[in-house]
Amino acid sequence: MNNGADPNSTVSVKNVLIVCFTILGVATLVYAVMQTRLALTLSIGAALIATALNHLVEKVEKLGVGRPLAIAIVVVTLLVVLVGIGPADLSLREPEHPVSPR
């Protein structure tokens, strides 16, 4: 009686090793990614920011400005915006420990 099994099918040492090493490789890759989450997140974030800033630099270049000056304009504008938002954001917060009048 055949029971639906293929009589030519055998489990070879080669197939077992391929499966074991594949599982080991995937587990190692997952472990490496888990250990470098912060570095990967920062690298991907930096690449996205660089791409976005490059688009702004290219738009400034289309206005007839050289690339070095376009880069300086975009960076200075970004810093002015970030510095301008910083104090405005802090001024909207309630003081954590208000000083009681004496």
N, CA, C and O of each residue as an XYZ file, in Angstrom:
408
protein
N       0.838     -1.171      0.000
C       0.000      0.000      0.000
C       0.888      1.240      0.000
O       1.859      1.300      0.754
N       0.565      2.246     -0.846
C       1.432      3.390     -1.076
C       1.153      4.550     -0.124
O       2.078      5.305      0.173
N      -0.050      4.727      0.360
C      -0.454      5.810      1.260
C      -0.215      7.195      0.666
O      -0.125      8.162      1.422
N      -0.111      7.328     -0.625
C       0.042      8.631     -1.274
C       1.440      9.201     -1.219
O       1.655     10.295     -1.740
N       2.393      8.532     -0.628
C       3.761      9.032     -0.542
C       4.517      8.675     -1.813
O       4.280      7.633     -2.424
N       5.412      9.539     -2.189
C       6.239      9.300     -3.373
C       7.356      8.333     -2.983
O       8.151      8.637     -2.094
N       7.424      7.166     -3.642
C       8.464      6.196     -3.256
C       9.867      6.677     -3.587
O      10.835      6.171     -3.018
N      10.003      7.641     -4.494
C      11.328      8.158     -4.840
C      11.765      9.309     -3.935
O      12.892      9.794     -4.042
N      10.879      9.741     -3.050
C      11.190     10.869     -2.168
C      12.026     10.390     -0.988
O      11.639      9.477     -0.260
N      13.154     11.014     -0.820
C      13.999     10.697      0.333
C      14.488     11.984      0.953
O      14.648     12.998      0.274
N      14.718     11.935      2.223
C      15.282     13.079      2.925
C      16.780     12.864      2.949
O      17.288     11.950      3.599
N      17.473     13.722      2.227
C      18.921     13.560      2.174
C      19.584     14.500      3.180
O      18.976     15.461      3.651
N      20.801     14.210      3.486
C      21.575     15.058      4.395
C      21.729     16.451      3.796
O      21.701     17.452      4.513
N      21.891     16.506      2.489
C      22.044     17.796      1.810
C      20.805     18.662      2.014
O      20.929     19.848      2.319
N      19.610     18.090      1.850
C      18.376     18.863      2.029
C      18.210     19.315      3.472
O      17.785     20.443      3.723
N      18.535     18.458      4.410
C      18.439     18.819      5.820
C      19.387     19.962      6.139
O      19.012     20.903      6.838
N      20.613     19.888      5.634
C      21.586     20.958      5.885
C      21.154     22.269      5.236
O      21.333     23.334      5.827
N      20.595     22.213      4.045
C      20.127     23.430      3.378
C      19.042     24.097      4.212
O      19.077     25.310      4.419
N      18.088     23.323      4.687
C      17.002     23.877      5.502
C      17.554     24.438      6.811
O      17.177     25.538      7.214
N      18.432     23.707      7.473
C      18.990     24.172      8.757
C      19.793     25.455      8.599
O      19.641     26.389      9.386
N      20.645     25.499      7.583
C      21.453     26.702      7.395
C      20.616     27.887      6.922
O      20.942     29.033      7.233
N      19.544     27.628      6.175
C      18.644     28.715      5.790
C      17.967     29.299      7.013
O      17.886     30.519      7.156
N      17.480     28.441      7.895
C      16.846     28.912      9.133
C      17.859     29.656      9.994
O      17.537     30.699     10.563
N      19.066     29.139     10.094
C      20.120     29.806     10.863
C      20.457     31.169     10.262
O      20.643     32.141     10.994
N      20.534     31.242      8.947
C      20.831     32.518      8.288
C      19.743     33.546      8.509
O      20.035     34.712      8.774
N      18.485     33.129      8.404
C      17.378     34.056      8.635
C      17.370     34.519     10.087
O      17.161     35.702     10.358
N      17.596     33.603     11.020
C      17.636     33.973     12.436
C      18.782     34.952     12.709
O      18.616     35.899     13.478
N      19.920     34.735     12.096
C      21.056     35.649     12.260
C      20.742     37.026     11.693
O      21.076     38.043     12.300
N      20.108     37.058     10.544
C      19.730     38.336      9.928
C      18.736     39.090     10.803
O      18.870     40.299     10.995
N      17.746     38.387     11.333
C      16.762     39.023     12.221
C      17.462     39.553     13.470
O      17.177     40.667     13.908
N      18.364     38.780     14.043
C      19.103     39.221     15.236
C      19.935     40.466     14.939
O      19.970     41.398     15.743
N      20.603     40.482     13.788
C      21.433     41.637     13.419
C      20.580     42.885     13.226
O      20.963     43.976     13.647
N      19.433     42.723     12.594
C      18.547     43.875     12.399
C      18.033     44.375     13.741
O      17.953     45.583     13.960
N      17.687     43.469     14.633
C      17.192     43.881     15.950
C      18.278     44.604     16.751
O      17.972     45.527     17.506
N      19.521     44.204     16.599
C      20.604     44.839     17.327
C      20.979     46.202     16.761
O      21.542     47.032     17.476
N      20.679     46.443     15.499
C      21.076     47.699     14.855
C      19.868     48.547     14.478
O      19.935     49.335     13.535
N      18.768     48.395     15.204
C      17.553     49.161     14.908
C      17.808     50.662     14.917
O      17.397     51.365     13.995
N      18.478     51.154     15.943
C      18.705     52.589     16.052
C      19.547     53.095     14.888
O      19.219     54.114     14.279
N      20.617     52.397     14.581
C      21.477     52.820     13.472
C      20.721     52.779     12.146
O      20.869     53.682     11.322
N      19.922     51.749     11.936
C      19.135     51.663     10.703
C      18.101     52.775     10.631
O      17.908     53.379      9.575
N      17.436     53.047     11.743
C      16.426     54.106     11.771
C      17.061     55.463     11.477
O      16.527     56.239     10.684
N      18.194     55.750     12.109
C      18.867     57.025     11.872
C      19.365     57.136     10.441
O      19.281     58.204      9.836
N      19.884     56.039      9.893
C      20.384     56.068      8.514
C      19.256     56.286      7.510
O      19.399     57.070      6.572
N      18.148     55.601      7.707
C      17.009     55.779      6.797
C      16.436     57.180      6.930
O      16.085     57.806      5.930
N      16.339     57.679      8.163
C      15.851     59.049      8.369
C      16.764     60.073      7.719
O      16.292     61.030      7.105
N      18.069     59.877      7.852
C      19.017     60.805      7.236
C      18.915     60.780      5.715
O      19.015     61.822      5.068
N      18.719     59.605      5.149
C      18.575     59.499      3.694
C      17.313     60.215      3.213
O      17.332     60.869      2.170
N      16.220     60.094      3.964
C      14.979     60.781      3.594
C      15.139     62.299      3.680
O      14.684     63.029      2.800
N      15.785     62.764      4.740
C      16.001     64.208      4.888
C      16.915     64.725      3.786
O      16.666     65.790      3.221
N      17.970     63.978      3.478
C      18.893     64.396      2.417
C      18.183     64.473      1.070
O      18.432     65.389      0.286
N      17.304     63.519      0.802
C      16.550     63.532     -0.451
C      15.621     64.740     -0.511
O      15.530     65.410     -1.540
N      14.935     65.013      0.588
C      14.024     66.157      0.619
C      14.796     67.470      0.436
O      14.365     68.349     -0.311
N      15.936     67.597      1.121
C      16.722     68.823      0.982
C      17.315     68.951     -0.417
O      17.461     70.063     -0.926
N      17.657     67.836     -1.041
C      18.189     67.886     -2.392
C      17.147     68.441     -3.364
O      17.485     69.194     -4.278
N      15.890     68.073     -3.167
C      14.836     68.611     -4.029
C      14.725     70.131     -3.868
O      14.531     70.859     -4.842
N      14.853     70.590     -2.626
C      14.814     72.047     -2.399
C      16.013     72.736     -3.040
O      15.876     73.803     -3.638
N      17.180     72.128     -2.915
C      18.386     72.707     -3.522
C      18.226     72.782     -5.036
O      18.600     73.784     -5.646
N      17.677     71.737     -5.650
C      17.475     71.754     -7.105
C      16.499     72.838     -7.530
O      16.674     73.449     -8.584
N      15.466     73.087     -6.717
C      14.520     74.160     -7.042
C      15.188     75.528     -6.950
O      14.931     76.404     -7.775
N      16.045     75.711     -5.947
C      16.765     76.980     -5.825
C      17.747     77.130     -6.986
O      17.940     78.234     -7.495
N      18.366     76.031     -7.407
C      19.287     76.073     -8.547
C      18.581     76.511     -9.827
O      19.173     77.196    -10.660
N      17.321     76.118     -9.984
C      16.567     76.498    -11.179
C      16.331     78.008    -11.249
O      16.010     78.545    -12.309
N      16.492     78.676    -10.121
C      16.355     80.140    -10.093
C      17.624     80.835    -10.547
O      17.695     82.064    -10.564
N      18.636     80.042    -10.919
C      19.874     80.611    -11.437
C      20.973     80.759    -10.412
O      21.957     81.456    -10.659
N      20.826     80.120     -9.272
C      21.826     80.191     -8.212
C      22.731     78.970     -8.345
O      22.254     77.885     -8.678
N      24.023     79.129     -8.093
C      24.948     77.990     -8.128
C      24.643     77.000     -7.015
O      24.032     77.356     -6.007
N      25.068     75.771     -7.200
C      24.752     74.726     -6.216
C      25.295     75.029     -4.819
O      24.557     74.868     -3.847
N      26.557     75.464     -4.671
C      27.039     75.748     -3.303
C      26.204     76.823     -2.597
O      25.903     76.705     -1.410
N      25.839     77.861     -3.333
C      25.012     78.912     -2.727
C      23.597     78.398     -2.458
O      22.987     78.771     -1.455
N      23.072     77.553     -3.335
C      21.742     76.980     -3.130
C      21.728     76.111     -1.869
O      20.767     76.142     -1.101
N      22.791     75.343     -1.663
C      22.889     74.518     -0.457
C      22.916     75.408      0.778
O      22.233     75.128      1.763
N      23.703     76.480      0.730
C      23.792     77.399      1.876
C      22.435     78.042      2.156
O      22.042     78.178      3.314
N      21.728     78.434      1.115
C      20.418     79.068      1.292
C      19.437     78.093      1.949
O      18.716     78.465      2.875
N      19.411     76.861      1.474
C      18.486     75.866      2.028
C      18.837     75.554      3.479
O      17.942     75.467      4.319
N      20.112     75.385      3.787
C      20.515     75.054      5.156
C      20.206     76.208      6.102
O      19.674     75.990      7.191
N      20.532     77.430      5.698
C      20.261     78.586      6.557
C      18.753     78.754      6.758
O      18.306     79.043      7.868
N      17.978     78.577      5.703
C      16.523     78.681      5.821
C      15.984     77.617      6.771
O      15.125     77.903      7.605
N      16.487     76.391      6.647
C      16.056     75.317      7.539
C      16.396     75.643      8.998
O      15.577     75.429      9.892
N      17.599     76.157      9.232
C      17.988     76.510     10.602
C      17.130     77.638     11.156
O      16.737     77.601     12.322
N      16.834     78.645     10.331
C      15.985     79.756     10.780
C      14.600     79.239     11.138
O      14.031     79.644     12.152
N      14.052     78.350     10.317
C      12.728     77.805     10.603
C      12.752     76.980     11.884
O      11.859     77.119     12.720
N      13.754     76.126     12.054
C      13.827     75.297     13.254
C      14.030     76.138     14.510
O      13.417     75.869     15.543
N      14.881     77.147     14.426
C      15.117     78.015     15.579
C      13.873     78.837     15.874
O      13.555     79.086     17.037
N      13.170     79.259     14.836
C      11.940     80.025     15.033
C      10.834     79.199     15.657
O      10.052     79.723     16.450
N      10.749     77.933     15.322
C       9.717     77.060     15.879
C      10.052     76.695     17.319
O       9.148     76.551     18.142
N      11.334     76.544     17.637
C      11.741     76.134     18.982
C      11.203     77.018     20.083
O      10.481     76.516     20.945
N      11.516     78.328     20.109
C      11.004     79.192     21.176
C       9.485     79.334     21.139
O       8.855     79.451     22.191
N       8.888     79.325     19.953
C       7.441     79.442     19.867
C       6.782     78.226     20.506
O       5.762     78.359     21.181
N       7.345     77.063     20.303
C       6.790     75.849     20.881
C       6.920     75.883     22.403
O       6.001     75.469     23.109
N       8.039     76.367     22.911
C       8.240     76.417     24.352
C       7.326     77.434     25.018
O       6.914     77.237     26.161
N       7.003     78.524     24.319
C       6.180     79.556     24.930
C       4.728     79.115     25.070
O       3.988     79.710     25.853
N       4.302     78.101     24.343
C       2.923     77.637     24.430
C       2.712     76.666     25.583
O       1.571     76.369     25.938
N       3.765     76.179     26.156
C       3.635     75.201     27.229
C       3.359     75.884     28.564
O       3.812     76.997     28.832
N       2.611     75.183     29.371
C       2.385     75.661     30.731
C       3.635     75.347     31.548
O       4.286     74.329     31.313
N       3.971     76.199     32.494
C       5.120     75.878     33.341
C       4.844     74.615     34.150
O       3.729     74.402     34.627
N       5.859     73.789     34.298
C       5.671     72.528     35.007
C       5.444     72.746     36.499
O       4.600     72.090     37.108
N       6.201     73.670     37.081
C       6.052     73.993     38.494
C       5.868     75.496     38.640
O       6.845     76.234     38.772
N       4.626     75.950     38.615
C       4.436     77.396     38.708
C       4.932     77.930     40.048
O       4.804     77.284     41.089
N       5.493     79.115     39.985
C       6.012     79.756     41.180
C       4.835     80.445     41.871
O       4.127     81.239     41.251
N       4.628     80.145     43.144
C       3.532     80.776     43.873
C       3.957     82.152     44.349
O       5.093     82.339     44.786
N       3.044     83.122     44.267
C       3.395     84.470     44.729
C       3.557     84.494     46.241
O       2.894     83.741     46.954
N       4.450     85.371     46.735
C       4.700     85.456     48.176
C       4.088     86.679     48.751
O       4.196     86.918     49.953
